[in-house]
């Protein structure tokens, strides 16, 4: 008797080719439900509808299709248990040798704006997870496939093993099946629980060489069932990504996401920007960012918000870089970058979409906070000094403020011509960060702008900035001694703007 395969998929990628090979190469009979059965029929493949096989019609608008003893008996039967075989025979149930199932697109549904609770609930698959769990449990006797990327490997197994999938393959596929249902349930639970419960689940993508240091093992996981963010990026060339690469790439992505209207480039070292700039072209933006601190840029992570062209690629090859990411990279640029074969070049079309939450582990639990994605609105800023900023100064203050948001606290950023000149990051006191940023800016600080992620507790930072030549300052305000800083700014002829928003980054 021909073997039996059950196919019921939401994602029909590769379905027809798989089914045709099953029928023509390996003499499988096919049973299927709903849209999958219709797709197979339209392709000219012989298929029996689940309703015809079970003798029970689909009911409740399709909510009940595969929940039937003839389906689950065929999946769960142990071929080496005589009573199981007797039960199959007495109930006219055929053993099922292959289950191909993927689930309703719940995550894709809830990601759409305006989706109602009722619409989301209808995308909660019941029969699919039941079949996945049952077939994964019984991997000793059948194979389960829940992802189109498994199809070719499964067919190769059959071709290499006289029409059988090895136990090793079946167990690996079962693990993927359980991981798939776990991620699916996690997405549903998170959606329904809102703030009452926070679950975190991921599927292992790969083991990394090590973590922050060689003695720390590290692994990269994908959250959700659909690749997003860095799991959906395309690596055009270069070595494998490391733990530190990925952490720095995410820091670079967050900065570059601040700038969409103008070509922008940022260079990251140890999660802090050593150079960020805007330009009329992406090549100009990168050159400005690089020249802002060419010493620190060595071995840096570069993010660009425009496609890499030949001119930019040529500049990128002039120094040692760890990684470069951009929305895309044209063919000529790829040829130029190939000369630096070790640099990791990635494309990620959507650099602006990031996680809605940030999660940090602590002893005995973890902390969750909303991402700092407040959009700066200069119309809400308070100009507190006698001197008012010009339109150009206000634009510069906005640029400095956006960059400062992504520097480790205490953070100070000095800029001019939409380019960072000095960055003071992670110091234990704010005046220390001010001195570092101004020292780095040097003579270029004259006429420049300064941004601070937190308020000034004393007027010393304002006086230090003015002595170096700074002419405009943006800071959140909120200190009980704001008045002292404002008086100092007025006496020294500075512009001072209070945003009312703090941007600490720990």
KELO-854128 format. One record per residue (C-alpha): residue in three letters; x, y, z. Coordinates in steps of 0.1 Angstrom, whole numbers, padded with zeros to 4 digits, always signed. Layout:
! residues N
alaXYZ/...
! end
This chain:
! residues 506
unk+0000+0000+0000/unk+0012+0035-0008/unk+0023+0056+0021/unk+0002+0085+0032/unk+0011+0121+0036/unk-0010+0148+0052/unk-0004+0183+0038/unk-0021+0213+0054/unk-0003+0246+0051/unk-0009+0283+0054/unk+0024+0292+0037/unk+0023+0274+0004/unk+0059+0282-0007/unk+0074+0250-0023/unk+0042+0230-0017/unk+0036+0219-0052/unk+0072+0208-0059/unk+0072+0188-0027/unk+0039+0172-0034/unk+0048+0163-0069/unk+0080+0146-0058/unk+0061+0127-0031/unk+0036+0114-0056/unk+0058+0108-0086/unk+0091+0097-0070/unk+0080+0080-0038/unk+0044+0068-0044/unk+0027+0087-0016/unk-0010+0092-0014/unk-0020+0128-0004/unk-0047+0140+0019/unk-0053+0176+0025/unk-0077+0202+0037/unk-0092+0235+0026/unk-0070+0258+0005/unk-0041+0233+0004/unk-0063+0207-0012/unk-0074+0231-0038/unk-0039+0242-0046/unk-0028+0206-0051/unk-0059+0199-0073/unk-0052+0230-0094/unk-0017+0217-0100/unk-0031+0185-0113/unk-0020+0164-0084/unk-0042+0136-0070/unk-0054+0145-0035/unk-0081+0134-0011/unk-0098+0160+0010/unk-0096+0154+0047/unk-0134+0156+0049/unk-0137+0128+0024/unk-0111+0107+0042/unk-0126+0112+0077/unk-0162+0111+0065/unk-0168+0143+0086/unk-0173+0177+0068/unk-0154+0208+0078/unk-0176+0226+0103/unk-0178+0259+0122/unk-0165+0279+0093/unk-0134+0258+0090/unk-0126+0259+0127/unk-0128+0221+0128/unk-0112+0202+0099/unk-0085+0178+0111/unk-0095+0172+0147/unk-0106+0136+0140/unk-0095+0101+0152/unk-0088+0090+0116/unk-0062+0119+0115/unk-0047+0117+0149/unk-0049+0079+0151/unk-0029+0077+0119/unk-0004+0102+0133/unk+0001+0088+0168/unk+0000+0051+0161/unk+0032+0033+0171/unk+0041+0008+0144/unk+0059-0015+0169/unk+0029-0018+0193/unk+0005-0046+0180/unk-0025-0031+0198/unk-0020+0002+0180/unk-0020-0016+0146/unk-0051-0036+0156/unk-0068-0003+0165/unk-0060+0012+0132/unk-0073-0019+0113/unk-0105-0020+0134/unk-0112+0016+0127/unk-0101+0017+0090/unk-0074+0042+0098/unk-0043+0044+0076/unk-0009+0052+0093/unk+0004+0086+0083/unk+0041+0087+0073/unk+0045+0124+0067/unk+0028+0155+0081/unk+0034+0188+0065/unk+0019+0217+0085/unk+0025+0253+0091/unk+0002+0276+0110/unk-0022+0305+0105/unk-0003+0338+0102/unk-0011+0351+0137/unk+0020+0373+0141/unk+0016+0388+0107/unk-0021+0396+0115/unk-0015+0413+0148/unk+0014+0433+0133/unk-0011+0451+0110/unk-0025+0484+0122/unk-0062+0484+0133/unk-0065+0447+0138/unk-0093+0439+0163/unk-0092+0413+0190/unk-0118+0392+0171/unk-0098+0392+0140/unk-0067+0382+0159/unk-0085+0354+0176/unk-0096+0339+0143/unk-0059+0335+0134/unk-0053+0313+0164/unk-0047+0279+0148/unk-0060+0249+0167/unk-0058+0219+0144/unk-0023+0228+0131/unk-0006+0229+0165/unk-0024+0197+0175/unk-0011+0179+0144/unk+0024+0194+0148/unk+0026+0183+0185/unk+0012+0148+0177/unk+0035+0141+0148/unk+0065+0156+0167/unk+0058+0133+0196/unk+0057+0103+0173/unk+0089+0111+0154/unk+0100+0075+0159/unk+0075+0064+0133/unk+0069+0094+0110/unk+0084+0127+0098/unk+0069+0162+0103/unk+0078+0193+0083/unk+0067+0228+0095/unk+0089+0250+0074/unk+0094+0251+0036/unk+0132+0252+0040/unk+0130+0216+0052/unk+0114+0202+0021/unk+0145+0197+0000/unk+0164+0182+0029/unk+0135+0157+0035/unk+0135+0147-0002/unk+0172+0142-0001/unk+0168+0120+0029/unk+0143+0098+0009/unk+0166+0097-0021/unk+0196+0087+0000/unk+0179+0062+0023/unk+0158+0040+0000/unk+0127+0061+0005/unk+0130+0066+0042/unk+0139+0095+0064/unk+0165+0087+0090/unk+0157+0087+0127/unk+0182+0115+0132/unk+0164+0137+0106/unk+0130+0129+0121/unk+0141+0138+0156/unk+0156+0171+0144/unk+0124+0178+0126/unk+0104+0170+0157/unk+0124+0195+0177/unk+0117+0222+0151/unk+0080+0213+0153/unk+0079+0217+0191/unk+0099+0250+0188/unk+0074+0262+0162/unk+0044+0256+0183/unk+0062+0271+0214/unk+0069+0303+0195/unk+0034+0304+0182/unk+0018+0300+0216/unk+0043+0326+0230/unk+0031+0352+0205/unk-0005+0345+0213/unk+0001+0346+0251/unk+0020+0379+0248/unk-0008+0394+0227/unk-0035+0384+0251/unk-0017+0390+0284/unk-0006+0426+0276/unk+0012+0439+0307/unk+0002+0411+0330/unk+0026+0385+0317/unk+0057+0388+0296/unk+0071+0357+0279/unk+0103+0355+0259/unk+0109+0326+0235/unk+0133+0321+0207/unk+0145+0296+0181/unk+0183+0290+0179/unk+0197+0304+0147/unk+0234+0296+0154/unk+0261+0293+0180/unk+0284+0322+0179/unk+0322+0319+0183/unk+0319+0334+0218/unk+0302+0363+0236/unk+0318+0396+0247/unk+0349+0377+0256/unk+0364+0343+0245/unk+0355+0326+0277/unk+0318+0334+0273/unk+0297+0310+0252/unk+0270+0328+0231/unk+0240+0319+0209/unk+0219+0338+0185/unk+0181+0333+0187/unk+0152+0344+0165/unk+0121+0355+0182/unk+0088+0347+0165/unk+0082+0324+0136/unk+0089+0350+0108/unk+0124+0364+0104/unk+0125+0401+0111/unk+0153+0426+0119/unk+0188+0411+0118/unk+0175+0376+0112/unk+0161+0389+0079/unk+0192+0407+0068/unk+0213+0394+0039/unk+0250+0390+0043/unk+0267+0397+0010/unk+0302+0389+0021/unk+0326+0385+0050/unk+0332+0364+0081/unk+0304+0351+0104/unk+0288+0377+0126/unk+0300+0377+0162/unk+0281+0386+0194/unk+0298+0420+0196/unk+0291+0426+0159/unk+0254+0421+0164/unk+0252+0443+0195/unk+0271+0471+0177/unk+0250+0466+0146/unk+0218+0471+0166/unk+0233+0503+0182/unk+0241+0515+0147/unk+0206+0507+0134/unk+0190+0526+0162/unk+0210+0558+0154/unk+0205+0556+0117/unk+0168+0551+0121/unk+0167+0586+0135/unk+0175+0600+0100/unk+0152+0592+0070/unk+0150+0624+0050/unk+0187+0631+0044/unk+0216+0607+0036/unk+0232+0598+0069/unk+0261+0576+0081/unk+0272+0565+0116/unk+0302+0546+0128/unk+0300+0527+0160/unk+0326+0515+0185/unk+0316+0496+0216/unk+0279+0507+0210/unk+0288+0544+0210/unk+0290+0566+0179/unk+0324+0578+0172/unk+0312+0596+0141/unk+0277+0605+0128/unk+0270+0629+0099/unk+0245+0640+0073/unk+0254+0648+0038/unk+0240+0657+0003/unk+0250+0622-0008/unk+0256+0590+0012/unk+0293+0591+0002/unk+0296+0626+0016/unk+0278+0616+0048/unk+0302+0587+0053/unk+0333+0608+0047/unk+0321+0634+0072/unk+0314+0607+0098/unk+0347+0590+0093/unk+0367+0622+0095/unk+0349+0631+0127/unk+0371+0606+0145/unk+0392+0586+0120/unk+0412+0570+0148/unk+0382+0555+0165/unk+0366+0545+0132/unk+0393+0519+0127/unk+0376+0485+0132/unk+0342+0502+0135/unk+0306+0492+0125/unk+0291+0514+0097/unk+0254+0520+0091/unk+0242+0539+0061/unk+0206+0549+0054/unk+0210+0549+0016/unk+0221+0522-0008/unk+0259+0517-0011/unk+0271+0531-0044/unk+0305+0528-0060/unk+0318+0561-0046/unk+0308+0551-0011/unk+0322+0516-0015/unk+0356+0530-0025/unk+0357+0551+0006/unk+0347+0522+0028/unk+0377+0501+0015/unk+0402+0528+0027/unk+0402+0516+0063/unk+0396+0484+0083/unk+0360+0480+0092/unk+0342+0451+0110/unk+0308+0455+0094/unk+0288+0477+0070/unk+0250+0477+0068/unk+0228+0496+0044/unk+0193+0491+0028/unk+0210+0477-0004/unk+0242+0476-0023/unk+0245+0480-0061/unk+0265+0456-0082/unk+0295+0479-0089/unk+0298+0486-0051/unk+0297+0449-0044/unk+0327+0443-0067/unk+0346+0471-0050/unk+0338+0458-0015/unk+0348+0423-0025/unk+0385+0435-0024/unk+0380+0436+0014/unk+0367+0401+0017/unk+0368+0399+0055/unk+0345+0429+0060/unk+0310+0418+0067/unk+0286+0436+0044/unk+0249+0433+0051/unk+0217+0446+0035/unk+0186+0453+0056/unk+0160+0471+0036/unk+0141+0483+0067/unk+0166+0498+0091/unk+0140+0518+0109/unk+0119+0490+0124/unk+0131+0478+0158/unk+0119+0461+0189/unk+0091+0478+0209/unk+0106+0467+0242/unk+0141+0463+0256/unk+0148+0434+0279/unk+0176+0431+0305/unk+0184+0401+0327/unk+0190+0406+0364/unk+0194+0380+0391/unk+0161+0362+0396/unk+0143+0377+0367/unk+0144+0404+0340/unk+0134+0439+0333/unk+0113+0451+0304/unk+0108+0487+0293/unk+0093+0504+0262/unk+0120+0513+0236/unk+0131+0550+0237/unk+0114+0558+0204/unk+0100+0593+0213/unk+0102+0615+0182/unk+0119+0648+0189/unk+0095+0677+0183/unk+0112+0711+0182/unk+0078+0729+0185/unk+0076+0715+0220/unk+0111+0727+0230/unk+0115+0757+0254/unk+0140+0783+0245/unk+0150+0797+0279/unk+0178+0822+0270/unk+0176+0857+0257/unk+0194+0848+0225/unk+0171+0829+0202/unk+0184+0802+0178/unk+0184+0808+0141/unk+0168+0782+0119/unk+0201+0767+0111/unk+0211+0766+0148/unk+0178+0749+0156/unk+0184+0722+0129/unk+0219+0716+0144/unk+0205+0713+0179/unk+0180+0687+0166/unk+0208+0667+0150/unk+0229+0668+0181/unk+0200+0658+0203/unk+0191+0628+0181/unk+0227+0615+0183/unk+0231+0622+0220/unk+0200+0600+0226/unk+0221+0569+0215/unk+0253+0576+0236/unk+0258+0559+0269/unk+0251+0581+0299/unk+0264+0604+0310/unk+0263+0616+0274/unk+0276+0648+0258/unk+0278+0653+0220/unk+0294+0683+0202/unk+0284+0689+0166/unk+0287+0713+0137/unk+0276+0711+0101/unk+0254+0681+0110/unk+0286+0662+0120/unk+0297+0650+0154/unk+0329+0666+0165/unk+0333+0652+0200/unk+0315+0625+0220/unk+0317+0621+0258/unk+0302+0588+0268/unk+0296+0568+0300/unk+0313+0591+0325/unk+0304+0590+0361/unk+0299+0628+0362/unk+0285+0651+0335/unk+0313+0676+0335/unk+0337+0648+0328/unk+0318+0639+0297/unk+0317+0676+0287/unk+0355+0678+0290/unk+0361+0646+0269/unk+0337+0658+0241/unk+0352+0693+0240/unk+0388+0680+0241/unk+0380+0657+0211/unk+0364+0686+0192/unk+0393+0709+0199/unk+0394+0741+0179/unk+0363+0729+0160/unk+0342+0735+0191/unk+0342+0772+0184/unk+0307+0781+0171/unk+0296+0745+0176/unk+0265+0730+0194/unk+0264+0708+0225/unk+0238+0683+0235/unk+0234+0666+0269/unk+0212+0636+0275/unk+0204+0647+0311/unk+0201+0680+0329/unk+0230+0700+0342/unk+0230+0699+0380/unk+0254+0728+0382/unk+0264+0757+0358/unk+0300+0744+0356/unk+0293+0724+0324/unk+0278+0755+0307/unk+0308+0776+0316/unk+0332+0750+0304/unk+0313+0746+0271/unk+0313+0784+0265/unk+0350+0787+0273/unk+0356+0762+0245/unk+0336+0782+0220/unk+0302+0764+0221/unk+0274+0788+0211/unk+0242+0767+0216/unk+0232+0740+0241/unk+0203+0715+0241/unk+0194+0696+0272/unk+0163+0682+0289/unk+0161+0705+0319/unk+0145+0695+0351/unk+0172+0703+0376/unk+0163+0723+0407/unk+0193+0745+0396/unk+0182+0750+0360/unk+0181+0787+0368/unk+0218+0788+0374/unk+0226+0772+0341/unk+0202+0796+0323/unk+0218+0826+0340/unk+0253+0814+0330/unk+0241+0809+0294/unk+0227+0844+0292/unk+0258+0860+0307/unk+0279+0841+0281/unk+0256+0848+0251/unk+0246+0812+0245/unk+0214+0797+0232/unk+0199+0772+0256/unk+0170+0750+0247/unk+0152+0726+0271/unk+0135+0696+0255/unk+0116+0683+0285/unk+0126+0648+0276/unk+0155+0629+0291/unk+0174+0602+0272/unk+0195+0582+0296/unk+0210+0550+0281/unk+0224+0524+0305/
! end
